């Protein structure tokens, strides 16, 4: 029984580490909208020199994957 528990723990650790490496960093653009749905800004993430916030962040947002994403 102890061997099974150790094997399960090792498997869970390996699974967690590979899923983090595969999906840990998104590349793309967050587009932000105010409460009325009007565009307030966008933020590029994971794309190197293009990263940054333009405009203002808001709670309503959508994500477009890929570094060539153009908001609006």
C-alpha positions as MATLAB code, in Angstrom:
seq = 'XXXXXXXXXXXXXXXXXXXXXXXXXXXXXXXXXXXXXXXXXXXXXXXXXXXXXXXXXXXXXXXXXXXXXXXX';
ca = [
       0.000    0.000    0.000;
       2.830    2.429    0.770;
       4.397    1.860   -2.650;
       1.055    2.705   -4.315;
       0.805    5.961   -2.352;
       4.354    6.975   -3.308;
       3.757    6.120   -6.961;
       0.531    8.120   -6.985;
       2.233   11.120   -5.360;
       5.082   11.057   -7.881;
       2.651   10.769  -10.788;
       0.594   13.713   -9.485;
       3.732   15.828   -9.102;
       4.889   15.044  -12.647;
       1.452   15.757  -14.073;
       1.245   19.104  -12.283;
       4.698   20.192  -13.449;
       4.085   19.331  -17.103;
       0.701   21.045  -17.235;
       2.226   24.205  -15.736;
       5.034   24.226  -18.277;
       2.674   23.674  -21.188;
       0.071   26.270  -20.291;
       1.768   28.547  -17.805;
       2.187   31.530  -20.087;
      -0.407   32.819  -22.489;
       0.611   34.958  -25.437;
      -1.974   37.384  -26.663;
      -4.082   40.430  -25.933;
      -6.546   41.246  -23.161;
      -9.145   43.739  -24.377;
     -10.923   45.737  -21.657;
     -14.468   47.163  -21.630;
     -16.362   49.321  -19.123;
     -19.755   48.449  -17.590;
     -21.600   49.756  -20.659;
     -19.468   47.627  -23.007;
     -17.371   50.493  -24.337;
     -13.709   49.797  -25.139;
     -11.292   51.141  -22.504;
      -7.948   49.649  -23.515;
      -5.874   46.555  -24.188;
      -2.847   44.771  -22.760;
      -0.442   42.559  -24.698;
       1.175   39.769  -22.640;
       3.857   37.161  -23.319;
       5.003   38.783  -26.570;
       8.288   40.370  -25.489;
       8.843   43.974  -26.591;
       5.183   44.377  -27.575;
       4.008   43.729  -23.990;
       2.271   46.557  -22.219;
      -0.964   48.251  -21.269;
      -2.520   50.791  -23.599;
      -5.527   52.572  -22.153;
      -7.174   51.436  -18.905;
      -7.867   48.042  -17.358;
     -11.450   47.094  -16.507;
     -13.212   44.076  -14.993;
     -14.969   43.214  -18.255;
     -12.363   41.717  -20.547;
     -11.771   39.228  -23.329;
      -8.604   37.410  -24.386;
      -7.392   36.817  -27.937;
      -4.543   34.316  -28.221;
      -1.503   35.079  -30.355;
       0.969   37.939  -30.497;
      -0.515   39.379  -33.687;
      -3.945   39.939  -32.133;
      -5.388   43.363  -32.840;
      -7.988   44.721  -30.415;
     -11.196   46.113  -31.917;
];
